[in-house]
Amino acid sequence: MRYTIALFRSILFWIAFFVMSSISSIGGVIALPISHRGTIFFVRIWAQAHRIFCRFLLGQTIVVEGEMPDIPVLYVFKHESAFETVEQPMLFKHPAVFAKEELFSIPVWGQAARFYGLIPVDRDGGGKAMRAMLGAAKAALTAGRPLVLFAEGTRVPHGQAPQLRPGFAGMYRLLNVPVIPVAVNSGLAFPPRRWVKWPGTITYKVGETIPAGLPREEAEARVRVAINALNPPEALLTGETSNT
């Protein structure tokens, strides 16, 4: 019975979210030649609708432990599901999110995302792609925008704690800005790669700010511990344990 109810609520959620995503993407593209603020507006409406759908269709409550100042620093988020990627415009006014290059090929959505100011991550692009990514990141910081990086590189089921991708170390060293790590347990209620979502509480836990200029090993270790603060402690020992 519990699964049937969750399935029904999930179907309603996906229908509503798909319709809103289509409307917001089209609106964002229409706004391209008119106003950059217009595209930002449509993206924020999209994120607001997603949060409302999660709350009232899926029965999910969102809790933030700590402060996430909207300042030009490098945020590193735990990545357990698509939930926290859609949430970014709700957490910050105009975040510069690092996103996989292939996402920008999605019709309409990709155009709006590029104009909004998401930063493409081309893992196979070599030095040229890295320089373009670094340039975009520096421009965003200069404009006062927070950078958002999912340093594990892909969605990770709750309870697993893989090592960070090498890209984090490069960005940390070259940008020379503080890092604010954020843990999130979205994988429990919003499991990755599964259509059925569950009611529950999704928590963001903001870690202690990590200063710029630390040795790579220390910075990576501190970030990894902080973004896995909502995972079982043994997850860090094995790199992937627990099926919570």
C-alpha positions in Angstrom: 0.0 0.0 0.0 2.8 2.4 0.9 4.5 1.7 -2.5 1.2 2.2 -4.4 0.7 5.6 -2.7 4.3 6.7 -3.4 4.0 5.5 -7.0 0.8 7.5 -7.5 2.3 10.6 -5.9 5.4 10.2 -8.0 3.4 10.0 -11.3 1.7 13.3 -10.4 5.1 14.8 -9.5 6.7 13.8 -12.8 3.8 15.1 -14.9 3.8 18.4 -13.1 7.5 18.8 -13.2 7.8 17.9 -16.9 5.1 20.5 -17.8 6.7 23.1 -15.7 10.2 22.3 -17.1 8.9 22.7 -20.6 7.2 26.0 -19.9 10.2 27.4 -18.0 12.7 26.3 -20.7 10.6 27.8 -23.5 10.2 31.0 -21.5 13.9 31.2 -20.8 14.8 30.8 -24.5 12.2 33.4 -25.5 13.8 35.8 -23.0 17.3 35.2 -24.5 17.4 38.1 -26.9 15.3 40.3 -24.6 16.7 40.1 -21.1 19.2 38.0 -19.2 17.1 38.8 -16.1 14.2 37.2 -17.8 16.0 33.9 -18.2 17.1 34.0 -14.5 13.4 34.7 -13.6 12.2 31.6 -15.5 14.9 29.4 -14.0 14.0 30.5 -10.5 10.3 29.9 -11.2 11.2 26.4 -12.3 13.2 25.7 -9.1 10.4 27.1 -7.0 7.8 24.9 -8.7 10.1 21.9 -8.1 10.2 22.6 -4.4 6.4 23.1 -4.2 5.9 19.8 -6.1 8.3 18.0 -3.7 6.5 19.4 -0.7 2.9 18.9 -1.7 2.9 16.1 -4.2 5.7 13.9 -2.7 5.4 15.0 0.9 9.0 16.0 1.3 10.2 18.6 3.8 13.5 20.5 3.3 15.7 21.5 6.3 18.9 23.6 6.1 21.3 23.3 9.0 23.7 26.2 8.9 24.1 29.2 6.7 24.8 29.3 2.9 25.8 32.9 2.2 25.3 34.0 -1.4 28.9 35.1 -1.9 31.6 34.4 -4.5 33.2 31.2 -3.0 33.3 27.6 -4.2 30.5 25.5 -2.8 31.0 21.7 -3.0 27.8 19.7 -2.6 27.2 16.0 -1.9 25.5 14.6 -5.0 22.9 11.9 -4.2 20.2 12.8 -6.7 18.9 15.3 -9.2 17.1 17.0 -6.3 20.0 19.2 -5.3 20.8 20.2 -8.8 17.3 21.6 -9.4 17.4 23.2 -6.0 20.4 25.5 -6.6 18.4 28.6 -7.8 16.4 28.3 -4.6 19.5 28.3 -2.4 21.3 31.2 -4.3 20.2 34.1 -6.3 22.2 33.3 -9.4 24.6 30.4 -8.9 27.2 29.3 -11.4 26.8 25.5 -11.4 29.4 23.2 -13.0 27.3 20.8 -15.2 28.2 18.0 -17.6 28.7 19.1 -21.2 26.1 16.6 -22.5 23.4 18.4 -20.6 23.8 21.4 -22.8 22.8 19.4 -25.9 19.2 19.0 -24.5 16.9 20.9 -26.9 15.7 24.3 -25.5 16.9 23.5 -21.9 20.5 23.5 -23.0 20.2 26.9 -24.6 18.6 28.4 -21.6 21.2 26.8 -19.3 24.1 28.2 -21.2 22.6 31.7 -21.3 21.8 31.5 -17.6 25.4 30.9 -16.9 25.9 27.3 -16.1 29.5 26.2 -16.6 30.1 23.2 -19.0 32.4 20.4 -17.8 34.0 18.6 -20.7 36.0 15.8 -19.2 37.4 14.8 -22.6 38.2 18.3 -23.8 41.7 18.5 -22.6 43.6 21.7 -21.8 41.4 23.9 -24.0 38.2 22.8 -22.2 39.9 23.3 -18.8 40.9 26.8 -19.7 37.4 27.7 -20.9 35.9 26.3 -17.7 38.4 28.2 -15.5 37.7 31.4 -17.4 34.0 31.0 -16.9 34.4 30.3 -13.2 36.6 33.3 -12.7 34.1 35.5 -14.5 31.3 34.2 -12.3 33.3 35.0 -9.2 34.1 38.5 -10.4 30.4 39.0 -10.9 29.8 38.0 -7.3 28.2 34.6 -8.1 28.8 31.5 -6.0 30.3 28.5 -7.8 28.6 25.2 -7.2 30.6 21.9 -7.8 29.4 18.3 -7.4 32.9 17.0 -6.8 32.0 13.3 -6.8 31.2 13.7 -10.5 28.0 11.8 -10.5 25.0 10.9 -8.4 26.0 8.6 -5.5 23.4 6.5 -3.5 23.0 7.5 0.1 25.6 5.8 2.3 28.4 5.8 -0.3 31.4 8.1 -0.1 33.6 7.8 -3.2 36.8 9.8 -3.6 36.5 13.3 -5.1 37.1 13.7 -8.8 40.5 15.3 -9.7 38.6 18.4 -11.0 38.0 19.7 -7.5 41.7 19.9 -6.7 42.4 21.8 -10.0 39.6 24.3 -9.4 40.6 24.8 -5.7 44.2 25.5 -6.6 43.6 27.7 -9.6 40.7 29.7 -8.3 42.3 30.3 -4.8 39.0 30.9 -3.0 37.5 29.4 0.1 35.4 26.3 -0.1 32.0 25.8 1.7 31.1 22.0 1.8 27.5 21.0 2.0 26.2 17.5 2.9 22.7 16.4 1.7 20.8 13.2 2.2 18.4 13.5 -0.7 19.1 10.0 -1.8 16.8 8.6 0.9 13.6 10.3 -0.3 14.7 11.2 -3.8 16.8 8.1 -4.8 18.8 8.4 -8.0 17.8 6.7 -11.2 14.4 5.6 -9.7 11.1 7.0 -10.8 9.4 6.4 -7.4 10.2 9.0 -4.8 9.3 8.9 -1.1 7.9 11.3 1.6 10.4 12.3 4.2 12.9 15.1 5.3 15.7 16.2 3.0 18.5 17.9 5.0 21.3 20.2 3.9 24.1 20.4 6.5 26.6 23.2 5.9 30.2 22.4 6.9 32.9 24.6 8.2 34.5 26.9 5.6 37.8 25.6 4.2 40.3 28.3 3.5 42.1 28.7 0.2 45.7 27.6 -0.2 45.7 24.3 1.8 47.7 21.3 0.5 45.6 19.2 -1.9 45.4 16.2 0.3 44.2 18.2 3.3 41.6 20.1 1.3 40.2 17.0 -0.3 40.1 15.1 3.0 38.2 18.0 4.7 35.7 18.4 1.9 35.1 14.6 1.7 34.4 14.4 5.5 32.1 17.4 5.4 29.9 16.5 2.5 29.4 13.0 4.0 28.4 14.3 7.4 24.9 12.8 6.9 26.2 9.4 5.9 27.2 6.6 8.3 30.8 7.1 9.5 31.9 3.8 8.1 31.2 5.0 4.5 34.4 7.1 4.6 36.5 4.1 5.6 35.5 1.9 2.7 34.6 4.6 0.2 31.2 3.2 -0.6 29.5 1.2 2.1 26.0 1.1 3.4 22.7 0.6 1.7 20.7 2.8 4.1 
